Amino acid sequence: MTPPPFRSVDAHTFTRPLFITVIAYSLISGALRPAAYAGEAQAVGAATRASDGAALQKELNAFSAAFERWRGQSANPATPDDFKILSAFGDVFERVRRDYVKEVDDHILVTSAISAMEKLPIGSSAEDLIGAALNGMVTSLDDRSKYYDLAAFRALQLSSRGGDIGAIGVEGVMDGSEFRILHVFDNSPATKAGLRIGDHIASIDGKTLESLQAGEAMTMLRGPIGSKVNVAFRRPGQQPFAIDFTREVVRNDEVKAKLDRGIAYIRVSQLVATSASRLRNAIDRLKSEAGGRPLSYILDLRNDPGGLLDQAVAVAKFFLDKGDVLTTQTRHPENVQSYTAIGKDMTEGAPIVVLINEQTASGAEIIAAALRDNHRAILMGSRSYGQGSIQTIMPIPGHGALRLTTAYIQTPSGRLLQGVGLEPDIAVAWVDPPEPATPSSLFKDAPADGQVESATPEHLFGDTATDVQYARAIEYLRHATQRNGTER
């Protein structure tokens, strides 16, 4: 089945615009409109009470009161723009209640929204208040659902398309008053500095990030090419540290490949819109270089945080003639979907090792599980992250977008990935090189002296001198090809 355009893994694809629905309008009109509009609300308010009950009405009245109080409407009278902004909140509220992967608690949603809103100063703009409320509401659900303001949504769209991204080379989310890094781009200033997923940015050029949204923090990190930016970091278990970066155009080369003595090595660092086509081109090129086809393949998914669901499915299909790729588990049985490979295995049945580690997540885990469960590959490395949920991106006209968890991933063998991850068939722990290593021929950039060392430094991947997991995969495949088969 062709993946629908509105499904995503790890929040990197987009649905049709989230227009204000009749239901959401009723919710807003009855319980959330500012006092200035109360005279028009009686009829739709009655419909809300009839459909959702007095308990829901009470929750929404509480939010309306908190909004008016924090908006400071005694000094800042309500305007039509306030109503439009409140309507956006009501639209998201109803969509969450209807489409989140599990039943939600209205009280928790509303109190989380109020709590986030009340962290702002009284008299804040309606836009700021509702932005905080939306993010507080959806982040109370899980660590993958969130609200993007306009700036963050534009950055998300840019990163999902692939290509050039000007900055220091990180993506992330706000975590309290700090920016938590979720992805570090290969061959970026951030990679050279040894930044890792989970690091927290505490300040940028001496300015704290309190009350900022992710898009605003990312905007602060960007600037003219060649300009400087000082970023202060916090990492658990270590002293805070700061790094002076020179901003660069960060090219998101998410697919890299080379031929190593008859073994094709392909690294996929992220699943963006161009990943499948680039992988297809890489396989064709490696076949040509090998004079027909490589003897075997290493698919390196380490540090791959996932991305677009359709790209994960397409990549998996390149290595399968047939078989299931994944099935979704949703709140509504009628929305369950299955994805199946029907086509040609581009590797022609050659042995495959898939390298995974603790930062292999979401779409990358889908690929790894599909290849193993269909007996096309063995997994090597360390247990994967266990991000087994699907997010849908829902644009909110004029206000950014909502990212909402709408499904869980079930592997072809029937296992759920969420919170569990994939255990490798052959466990091989990462080992730091004993001495500063020369970067591999595939990944040219190494950290400068005195910079922070990464737990899984990507510039060392794909070189037997620096990458023990890669070296073990090479050894395994040489024995496998000698036996003309793959160990199971």
C-alpha positions as CSV (number, residue, x, y, z in Angstrom):
1,M,0.0,0.0,0.0
2,T,1.4,3.4,-0.9
3,P,2.1,5.5,2.2
4,P,-0.5,8.3,2.6
5,P,1.0,11.7,2.3
6,F,0.1,12.8,5.9
7,R,1.9,10.0,7.7
8,S,5.3,10.5,9.2
9,V,7.8,9.0,11.4
10,D,9.6,11.3,13.8
11,A,7.6,14.3,12.7
12,H,9.0,14.9,9.3
13,T,6.2,15.0,6.8
14,F,3.1,17.0,6.3
15,T,-0.7,16.8,6.0
16,R,-3.2,19.0,4.3
17,P,-3.9,22.2,6.2
18,L,-5.7,21.9,9.5
19,F,-8.7,24.1,8.8
20,I,-11.0,25.3,11.6
21,T,-13.7,22.6,11.8
22,V,-17.3,23.0,12.9
23,I,-16.7,21.0,16.0
24,A,-13.7,23.1,17.0
25,Y,-15.7,26.3,16.2
26,S,-18.4,25.1,18.6
27,L,-15.9,24.4,21.3
28,I,-14.4,27.8,21.0
29,S,-17.6,29.7,20.6
30,G,-19.2,28.1,23.6
31,A,-16.5,28.0,26.1
32,L,-13.3,29.7,24.9
33,R,-14.4,32.9,23.3
34,P,-13.3,36.0,25.3
35,A,-16.0,37.8,27.3
36,A,-16.4,40.4,24.6
37,Y,-17.9,37.7,22.3
38,A,-20.0,35.9,24.9
39,G,-23.3,37.2,23.5
40,E,-22.8,35.2,20.3
41,A,-21.8,32.0,22.0
42,Q,-25.0,30.7,23.6
43,A,-26.3,28.6,20.7
44,V,-23.0,26.8,19.9
45,G,-22.2,26.6,23.6
46,A,-25.4,24.6,24.0
47,A,-24.2,22.2,21.2
48,T,-20.9,21.8,22.9
49,R,-22.5,20.9,26.2
50,A,-24.8,18.5,24.5
51,S,-22.0,16.7,22.7
52,D,-19.2,16.7,25.2
53,G,-20.9,17.1,28.5
54,A,-20.6,19.4,31.5
55,A,-17.2,18.1,32.5
56,L,-15.6,19.2,29.2
57,Q,-17.4,22.5,29.4
58,K,-16.0,23.1,32.9
59,E,-12.4,22.4,31.6
60,L,-12.8,24.8,28.7
61,N,-14.3,27.5,30.9
62,A,-11.2,27.2,33.1
63,F,-9.0,27.7,30.1
64,S,-11.0,30.7,28.9
65,A,-10.7,32.3,32.4
66,A,-7.0,31.7,32.5
67,F,-6.5,33.1,29.0
68,E,-8.5,36.3,29.8
69,R,-6.6,36.7,33.1
70,W,-3.1,36.3,31.5
71,R,-4.1,38.3,28.5
72,G,-4.8,41.2,30.9
73,Q,-8.0,42.0,29.1
74,S,-8.9,44.7,31.7
75,A,-6.0,46.7,30.2
76,N,-6.0,45.0,26.7
77,P,-9.5,44.5,25.5
78,A,-10.3,41.4,23.4
79,T,-10.0,41.8,19.6
80,P,-11.1,39.8,16.6
81,D,-7.5,38.5,16.4
82,D,-7.9,37.1,19.8
83,F,-10.9,35.0,18.7
84,K,-8.9,33.7,15.6
85,I,-6.1,32.7,17.8
86,L,-8.4,31.0,20.3
87,S,-10.1,29.2,17.4
88,A,-6.7,27.7,16.5
89,F,-6.4,26.4,20.0
90,G,-9.8,24.9,19.9
91,D,-9.1,23.3,16.5
92,V,-5.9,21.6,17.9
93,F,-7.7,20.6,21.1
94,E,-10.4,18.8,19.2
95,R,-7.9,17.2,16.8
96,V,-5.9,15.9,19.8
97,R,-9.0,14.5,21.5
98,R,-10.0,12.8,18.2
99,D,-6.8,11.6,16.6
100,Y,-4.1,11.0,19.3
101,V,-3.0,7.3,19.4
102,K,-4.7,6.8,22.8
103,E,-7.7,8.1,24.7
104,V,-6.8,11.5,26.3
105,D,-7.7,13.1,29.6
106,D,-9.4,16.4,29.0
107,H,-8.4,17.7,32.4
108,I,-4.7,16.9,31.8
109,L,-4.8,18.6,28.4
110,V,-6.3,21.8,29.7
111,T,-4.3,22.0,32.9
112,S,-1.1,21.4,31.0
113,A,-2.1,24.2,28.6
114,I,-2.9,26.6,31.4
115,S,0.3,25.7,33.3
116,A,2.4,26.5,30.2
117,M,0.5,29.7,29.5
118,E,0.9,30.9,33.1
119,K,4.7,30.8,32.8
120,L,4.5,33.9,30.6
121,P,4.0,37.4,32.0
122,I,0.5,38.8,32.5
123,G,-0.3,40.9,29.5
124,S,1.5,38.8,27.0
125,S,0.1,38.7,23.5
126,A,-2.6,36.3,22.6
127,E,-0.3,34.7,20.0
128,D,2.4,34.0,22.6
129,L,-0.1,32.7,25.2
130,I,-1.8,30.3,22.8
131,G,1.6,29.2,21.4
132,A,2.7,28.3,24.9
133,A,-0.7,26.7,25.7
134,L,-0.6,24.5,22.6
135,N,2.9,23.3,23.2
136,G,2.2,22.6,26.9
137,M,-0.9,20.7,25.9
138,V,0.6,18.4,23.3
139,T,3.9,17.8,25.1
140,S,2.0,16.5,28.0
141,L,1.0,13.6,25.8
142,D,4.5,12.2,25.0
143,D,8.0,13.4,24.1
144,R,7.4,13.4,20.3
145,S,4.2,15.4,20.1
146,K,4.7,19.2,20.0
147,Y,3.6,22.5,18.6
148,Y,5.8,24.3,16.1
149,D,5.6,28.1,15.8
150,L,5.9,29.5,12.3
151,A,9.7,29.8,12.4
152,A,10.2,26.3,13.7
153,F,7.8,24.9,11.1
154,R,9.7,26.5,8.3
155,A,12.9,25.1,9.7
156,L,11.3,21.7,9.9
157,Q,10.1,21.9,6.2
158,L,13.6,22.9,5.1
159,S,15.4,20.1,6.9
160,S,12.9,17.6,5.6
161,R,13.5,18.5,2.0
162,G,17.3,17.8,2.3
163,G,19.9,20.0,0.7
164,D,21.6,23.0,2.3
165,I,20.9,24.3,5.8
166,G,22.7,27.3,7.1
167,A,23.6,27.2,10.8
168,I,25.9,25.1,13.1
169,G,24.2,21.9,12.1
170,V,21.8,20.9,14.9
171,E,18.0,20.3,15.3
172,G,16.1,20.0,18.5
173,V,13.3,21.0,20.8
174,M,12.8,23.3,23.8
175,D,13.2,21.4,27.1
176,G,12.2,23.9,29.8
177,S,14.4,26.9,29.4
178,E,17.0,25.1,27.3
179,F,17.2,23.7,23.7
180,R,17.7,19.9,23.6
181,I,19.6,18.6,20.6
182,L,17.8,15.8,18.8
183,H,20.0,15.6,15.6
184,V,23.5,16.6,14.7
185,F,24.2,16.8,10.9
186,D,27.2,15.0,9.5
187,N,30.2,17.1,8.5
188,S,28.8,20.2,10.3
189,P,30.4,22.6,12.8
190,A,28.4,20.8,15.5
191,T,29.8,17.4,14.4
192,K,33.4,18.7,14.4
193,A,32.8,20.1,17.9
194,G,31.7,16.7,19.1
195,L,28.1,17.6,20.0
196,R,25.8,14.8,20.6
197,I,22.1,14.0,20.8
198,G,20.8,15.0,24.2
199,D,23.2,18.0,24.8
200,H,21.4,21.1,26.0
201,I,22.0,24.6,24.8
202,A,21.7,27.0,27.7
203,S,22.5,30.3,26.0
204,I,23.4,31.7,22.6
205,D,25.7,34.7,22.5
206,G,25.1,35.2,26.2
207,K,21.3,35.3,25.9
208,T,19.3,32.7,27.8
209,L,16.5,30.8,26.0
210,E,13.8,31.2,28.7
211,S,10.3,31.7,27.2
212,L,11.6,31.0,23.7
213,Q,10.2,28.4,21.3
214,A,12.3,26.1,19.3
215,G,12.0,28.1,16.1
216,E,13.3,31.2,17.8
217,A,16.3,29.4,19.3
218,M,17.1,28.0,15.9
219,T,16.9,31.4,14.3
220,M,19.4,32.7,16.9
221,L,21.8,29.9,15.8
222,R,21.6,31.0,12.2
223,G,23.3,33.9,10.6
224,P,25.5,35.0,7.7
225,I,27.9,32.4,6.4
226,G,31.2,32.9,8.1
227,S,29.8,34.8,11.1
228,K,30.5,33.8,14.7
229,V,28.2,32.6,17.4
230,N,29.0,31.6,21.0
231,V,26.9,28.7,22.3
232,A,26.9,27.5,26.0
233,F,26.1,23.9,26.6
234,R,25.1,21.6,29.5
235,R,25.7,17.9,29.4
236,P,24.7,15.6,32.2
237,G,27.7,14.5,34.4
238,Q,30.0,17.2,33.0
239,Q,30.9,20.8,33.7
240,P,29.1,23.3,31.4
241,F,31.1,24.3,28.4
242,A,30.9,26.9,25.6
243,I,32.1,26.7,22.0
244,D,32.7,29.5,19.5
245,F,31.2,28.4,16.1
246,T,31.7,29.8,12.6
247,R,28.5,29.4,10.8
248,E,28.5,27.4,7.6
249,V,26.2,26.1,5.0
250,V,25.5,22.6,6.3
251,R,24.9,20.2,3.4
252,N,22.7,17.4,4.5
253,D,24.4,14.6,2.6
254,E,22.2,11.9,4.2
255,V,23.4,9.1,2.0
256,K,27.1,8.2,1.6
257,A,28.6,5.1,0.0
258,K,31.8,3.5,-0.9
259,L,33.1,0.1,-2.0
260,D,35.6,-1.6,0.4
261,R,37.2,-4.7,-1.1
262,G,34.0,-5.9,-2.7
263,I,31.8,-5.0,0.2
264,A,29.4,-2.1,-0.4
265,Y,29.2,0.3,2.6
266,I,26.1,2.6,2.6
267,R,25.5,5.1,5.4
268,V,22.1,6.7,5.8
269,S,22.2,9.4,8.5
270,Q,18.6,10.7,8.1
271,L,15.5,10.0,6.1
272,V,14.5,13.1,4.2
273,A,12.7,13.5,0.9
274,T,15.7,12.7,-1.2
275,S,17.0,9.7,0.7
276,A,15.4,6.9,-1.3
277,S,16.5,8.3,-4.7
278,R,20.0,8.9,-3.4
279,L,20.2,5.4,-2.0
280,R,19.1,3.9,-5.3
281,N,21.7,5.9,-7.2
282,A,24.4,4.8,-4.6
283,I,23.5,1.1,-5.1
284,D,23.6,1.5,-8.9
285,R,27.0,3.2,-8.7
286,L,28.5,0.6,-6.3
287,K,27.3,-2.2,-8.6
288,S,29.1,-0.5,-11.5
289,E,32.2,0.0,-9.5
290,A,32.1,-3.7,-8.5
291,G,31.8,-4.9,-12.1
292,G,28.4,-6.3,-11.7
293,R,27.3,-6.4,-8.1
294,P,29.1,-6.2,-4.7
295,L,29.6,-9.4,-2.8
296,S,27.7,-8.1,0.2
297,Y,26.4,-4.9,1.8
298,I,26.7,-3.0,5.1
299,L,23.8,-0.6,5.7
300,D,24.9,1.8,8.4
301,L,21.9,3.2,10.3
302,R,23.8,4.3,13.4
303,N,22.9,7.7,14.7
304,D,20.0,7.9,12.2
305,P,17.1,9.5,14.1
306,G,14.5,8.6,11.4
307,G,12.5,11.0,9.3
308,L,9.8,10.5,6.6
309,L,7.8,7.3,6.7
310,D,7.5,7.0,3.0
311,Q,11.3,7.1,2.7
312,A,11.8,4.4,5.3
313,V,9.4,2.2,3.5
314,A,11.0,2.9,0.1
315,V,14.5,2.2,1.5
316,A,13.4,-1.1,3.0
317,K,11.9,-2.1,-0.3
318,F,15.2,-1.7,-2.1
319,F,16.5,-4.8,-0.2
320,L,13.3,-6.9,-0.5
321,D,11.6,-8.9,-3.3
322,K,8.5,-9.3,-1.1
323,G,7.3,-9.2,2.5
324,D,5.8,-6.9,5.1
325,V,7.6,-3.8,6.0
326,L,5.4,-2.6,9.0
327,T,1.8,-2.4,10.3
328,T,0.5,0.6,12.2
329,Q,-1.5,0.3,15.4
330,T,-3.9,3.2,15.8
331,R,-6.7,4.3,18.2
332,H,-9.2,3.7,15.5
333,P,-9.1,0.2,13.9
334,E,-10.3,1.5,10.6
335,N,-7.2,3.5,10.3
336,V,-4.7,0.6,10.6
337,Q,-2.4,0.4,7.6
338,S,0.0,-2.2,6.3
339,Y,3.0,-1.5,4.1
340,T,4.3,-4.4,1.9
341,A,7.3,-4.8,-0.4
342,I,6.4,-6.0,-3.9
343,G,9.2,-5.5,-6.4
344,K,12.9,-6.2,-7.0
345,D,15.7,-6.6,-4.4
346,M,18.3,-4.3,-5.8
347,T,21.0,-6.2,-4.0
348,E,20.0,-9.5,-5.7
349,G,20.0,-11.5,-2.4
350,A,23.5,-10.5,-1.4
351,P,24.3,-10.8,2.4
352,I,23.5,-7.7,4.4
353,V,24.7,-6.5,7.8
354,V,22.7,-3.5,9.3
355,L,24.6,-1.5,11.8
356,I,22.5,0.0,14.6
357,N,23.2,1.7,17.9
358,E,21.4,3.5,20.7
359,Q,20.7,6.5,18.5
360,T,19.1,4.5,15.7
361,A,15.4,5.5,15.9
362,S,12.0,5.6,14.3
363,G,12.3,5.2,10.5
364,A,15.7,3.7,10.7
365,E,14.4,1.1,13.1
366,I,11.6,0.3,10.7
367,I,14.2,-0.5,8.0
368,A,16.3,-2.6,10.3
369,A,13.3,-4.6,11.6
370,A,11.9,-5.2,8.1
371,L,15.2,-6.5,6.8
372,R,15.7,-8.8,9.7
373,D,12.2,-10.1,10.0
374,N,12.2,-10.9,6.3
375,H,15.5,-12.8,6.7
376,R,17.4,-10.4,4.5
377,A,19.9,-9.1,7.1
378,I,21.4,-9.5,10.5
379,L,21.6,-6.6,12.9
380,M,25.0,-5.8,14.5
381,G,26.0,-3.2,17.1
382,S,24.0,-2.2,20.1
383,R,20.3,-2.0,21.0
384,S,18.4,0.7,19.1
385,Y,16.6,3.6,20.7
386,G,13.0,2.3,20.6
387,Q,11.1,5.2,19.0
388,G,8.3,3.2,17.5
389,S,5.6,5.8,17.0
390,I,4.3,7.7,14.0
391,Q,3.6,11.4,14.1
392,T,1.4,13.4,11.8
393,I,2.3,17.0,10.9
394,M,-0.9,19.2,10.8
395,P,-0.3,22.7,9.5
396,I,-2.4,25.4,11.3
397,P,-2.9,28.2,8.9
398,G,-1.1,31.3,10.2
399,H,0.1,29.7,13.4
400,G,2.7,27.0,12.5
401,A,1.9,23.3,12.9
402,L,1.0,20.5,15.3
403,R,3.0,17.3,15.4
404,L,0.8,14.6,17.0
405,T,1.5,10.9,17.6
406,T,-1.2,9.0,15.7
407,A,0.0,5.4,15.5
408,Y,2.5,2.9,16.9
409,I,4.8,0.8,14.7
410,Q,4.5,-3.0,14.6
411,T,7.3,-4.9,12.9
412,P,6.6,-7.8,10.4
413,S,7.2,-10.3,13.3
414,G,4.4,-8.6,15.3
415,R,6.6,-6.8,17.8
416,L,6.1,-3.2,18.9
417,L,9.2,-0.9,18.8
418,Q,8.0,1.8,21.2
419,G,10.1,1.9,24.3
420,V,11.8,-1.4,23.5
421,G,14.0,-1.0,20.5
422,L,15.8,-3.7,18.5
423,E,18.4,-6.0,20.0
424,P,21.2,-6.8,17.6
425,D,21.8,-10.4,16.4
426,I,25.5,-9.8,17.1
427,A,26.3,-7.3,19.9
428,V,29.4,-5.2,19.3
429,A,30.0,-2.3,21.6
430,W,31.5,0.9,20.3
431,V,35.1,1.4,21.3
432,D,36.9,4.7,21.2
433,P,40.2,4.6,19.3
434,P,43.2,4.5,21.7
435,E,44.8,7.5,20.0
436,P,43.5,10.5,17.9
437,A,42.5,8.9,14.6
438,T,42.8,10.0,11.0
439,P,39.4,10.5,9.5
440,S,38.3,7.8,7.1
441,S,38.3,8.4,3.4
442,L,34.5,8.6,3.5
443,F,34.1,11.1,6.3
444,K,36.8,13.8,6.1
445,D,36.2,16.0,9.1
446,A,37.7,15.3,12.6
447,P,37.1,17.3,15.8
448,A,39.7,20.0,16.5
449,D,42.0,19.7,19.5
450,G,40.4,20.7,22.8
451,Q,36.8,20.3,21.6
452,V,34.2,18.1,23.2
453,E,34.5,14.4,22.2
454,S,31.3,12.7,21.0
455,A,30.2,9.3,22.4
456,T,29.6,8.0,18.9
457,P,31.7,10.3,16.6
458,E,30.4,10.0,13.1
459,H,33.6,11.0,11.4
460,L,35.1,7.7,12.6
461,F,32.4,5.6,11.0
462,G,33.2,3.4,8.0
463,D,36.9,2.8,8.7
464,T,38.3,-0.4,10.0
465,A,41.1,1.5,11.8
466,T,38.7,3.6,13.9
467,D,35.3,1.8,13.8
468,V,35.3,-1.6,15.6
469,Q,31.6,-2.2,14.6
470,Y,32.3,-1.7,11.0
471,A,35.4,-3.9,11.2
472,R,33.4,-6.7,12.7
473,A,30.8,-6.3,9.9
474,I,33.5,-6.6,7.3
475,E,34.9,-9.7,9.0
476,Y,31.4,-11.3,9.3
477,L,30.6,-10.7,5.6
478,R,33.9,-12.1,4.3
479,H,33.1,-15.3,6.1
480,A,29.5,-15.3,5.0
481,T,30.4,-14.8,1.3
482,Q,33.0,-17.6,1.5
483,R,30.3,-19.9,2.7
484,N,28.0,-18.5,0.0
485,G,25.3,-17.8,2.6
486,T,24.4,-15.6,5.6
487,E,24.5,-16.8,9.2
488,R,21.2,-16.5,11.0
